[in-house]
Amino acid sequence: MRSQAKPSARKAQIIKAPLPEALAQAGLPADIAEPYSTGSNAAAVSDLTLEQAIGVQVRQLRRRVGITVSELAAAANLSGGMLSKIENGQISPSLASLQSLALALNVPITTFFSTFEEKRDCSFVKAGTGVVIERRGSKAGHQYALLGHALGGNVVVEPYLITLSGDAAPYPAFQHEGTEFIYMLTGEVLYRHGDQSYHLTPGDALLFDSAAPHGPEKLLVKPMTYLSIITYAREPA
């Protein structure tokens, strides 16, 4: 079995936009500003050769069931030396050998190839940079800075730095899918979720189902900043 040519790596997107000084006020470093970047910057399984990727999968599956190289080799009718070379990506195993390993490990043979071209996305935002966006329902004085973006996966994660400036008005009527986590950085707010209100001060956290009406009900100390992390299932393409 020959190694397939590796697909070219997806280039990271670079976007620059100013952020307020809220990160510095929260005690986070803001001495260096670099671009907002997202993409497959982390090591991907596809950075390996096909033989190495198969070897990684075989080793992980063997360790998952808690057996030794000798035990798996015996169950698959392979020599210990042959299995060791397969796990280390030193040889290209035959389909017959892979079928024997799949039967011994009780997995489909396709499992050995499943992650070869799988990407591992990574998003990095240096202090003082980010993407300032308009979110549905946002009002004057409400600023949302997107701090990261995942390009793939079954779950969407949207981390925001939210700043409510001096001219901001209460708005407890946000509703959207998913789950939201809030961590208060500066200022104070009475935050409503459904029929309950919570007095948030720096260091307080709130986790809730974001399908219920929610949002800042009373802005007690302005300006204020808090982290908001929203997660929800990605819709099939």
Residue pairs with C-beta under 8 A, 6 or more apart in sequence:
1 50
1 51
1 92
1 93
1 94
1 95
2 50
2 92
3 49
3 50
3 51
3 92
4 50
4 116
6 46
6 47
7 46
7 117
9 40
9 44
10 39
10 40
10 119
10 151
11 39
12 37
12 38
12 39
12 40
12 41
13 37
13 38
13 39
14 35
14 36
14 37
15 35
15 36
15 131
16 35
16 36
16 129
17 36
17 129
17 130
17 131
17 132
17 145
18 128
18 129
18 132
19 128
19 129
19 130
19 132
19 145
19 161
20 143
20 145
20 163
20 225
21 30
22 161
22 163
22 185
22 186
22 223
22 225
23 29
23 30
23 127
23 128
23 161
24 30
24 127
25 185
25 186
25 225
26 185
26 186
26 202
26 225
28 127
29 127
30 127
30 128
31 127
32 126
32 127
32 128
33 126
33 127
33 128
33 129
34 126
34 129
35 126
35 129
36 124
36 125
36 126
36 129
36 130
36 131
37 123
37 124
37 125
38 121
38 122
38 123
38 124
38 148
38 149
38 150
38 151
39 121
39 122
39 123
39 151
40 119
40 120
40 121
40 122
40 151
41 121
41 122
41 124
42 120
42 121
42 122
43 120
44 118
44 119
44 120
45 53
45 56
45 115
45 116
45 117
45 118
45 120
46 53
46 116
46 117
46 118
46 119
48 56
48 89
48 116
49 89
50 92
50 113
50 116
51 89
51 90
51 91
51 92
51 93
52 89
53 89
53 113
53 115
53 116
54 86
54 89
54 93
54 98
54 112
54 113
54 116
55 86
55 87
55 88
55 89
55 90
56 89
57 111
57 112
57 113
57 114
57 115
58 83
58 86
58 87
58 101
58 105
58 112
59 87
61 105
61 107
61 111
62 68
62 69
62 72
62 87
62 105
65 105
67 75
69 80
69 83
69 84
69 87
70 80
72 83
72 101
72 104
72 105
73 79
73 80
73 82
73 83
75 104
76 83
76 97
76 100
76 101
76 103
76 104
77 100
78 86
78 97
78 100
78 101
82 91
82 97
83 101
85 91
86 93
86 97
86 101
93 101
95 109
98 109
98 112
99 109
101 112
102 108
102 109
102 111
102 112
119 151
119 152
121 150
121 151
121 152
121 153
123 148
123 149
123 150
124 148
125 147
125 148
130 145
130 146
130 147
130 161
131 145
131 146
132 143
132 144
132 145
132 146
133 144
133 145
133 146
134 144
135 144
135 160
136 176
137 171
137 173
137 174
137 175
138 144
138 171
139 168
139 169
139 171
140 167
140 168
140 169
141 164
141 165
141 166
141 167
141 168
141 169
142 162
142 163
142 164
142 168
142 171
143 162
143 163
143 164
143 165
144 160
144 161
144 162
144 228
145 160
145 161
145 162
145 163
146 158
146 159
146 160
147 159
147 160
147 161
148 157
148 159
149 158
150 156
150 157
153 234
154 233
154 234
155 231
155 232
155 233
155 234
156 178
156 230
156 231
156 232
156 233
156 234
157 229
157 230
157 231
158 229
158 230
158 231
159 227
159 228
159 229
160 227
160 228
160 229
160 230
161 225
161 227
162 225
162 226
162 227
162 228
163 223
163 224
163 225
164 187
164 189
164 216
164 219
164 222
164 223
164 224
164 225
165 222
165 223
166 222
166 223
168 216
168 219
168 222
168 223
169 219
170 215
170 216
170 217
170 218
170 219
171 215
171 216
172 191
172 192
172 213
172 214
172 215
172 216
172 217
173 213
173 215
174 210
174 213
174 214
174 215
175 210
175 211
175 212
175 213
175 214
176 210
176 211
176 230
176 232
177 210
177 211
177 232
177 233
178 210
178 211
178 230
178 231
178 232
178 233
179 207
179 208
179 209
179 210
179 230
179 231
179 232
180 207
180 208
180 210
180 214
180 228
180 229
180 230
180 231
181 205
181 206
181 207
181 227
181 228
181 229
181 230
182 191
182 200
182 205
182 206
182 207
182 226
182 227
182 228
182 229
183 204
183 205
183 226
183 227
184 200
184 201
184 202
184 203
184 204
184 205
184 224
184 226
185 202
185 224
185 225
185 226
185 227
186 202
186 223
186 224
186 225
186 226
187 202
187 219
187 220
187 221
187 222
187 223
187 224
187 225
188 199
188 200
188 201
188 220
188 221
188 224
189 199
189 200
189 216
189 217
189 218
189 219
189 220
189 221
189 224
189 226
190 197
190 198
190 199
190 200
190 216
190 217
190 218
190 220
191 197
191 198
191 199
191 200
191 206
191 214
191 215
191 216
191 217
192 198
192 213
192 214
192 215
192 216
192 217
193 206
193 208
193 212
193 213
193 214
194 212
194 213
194 214
197 217
198 204
198 206
199 220
200 206
200 226
208 214
210 230
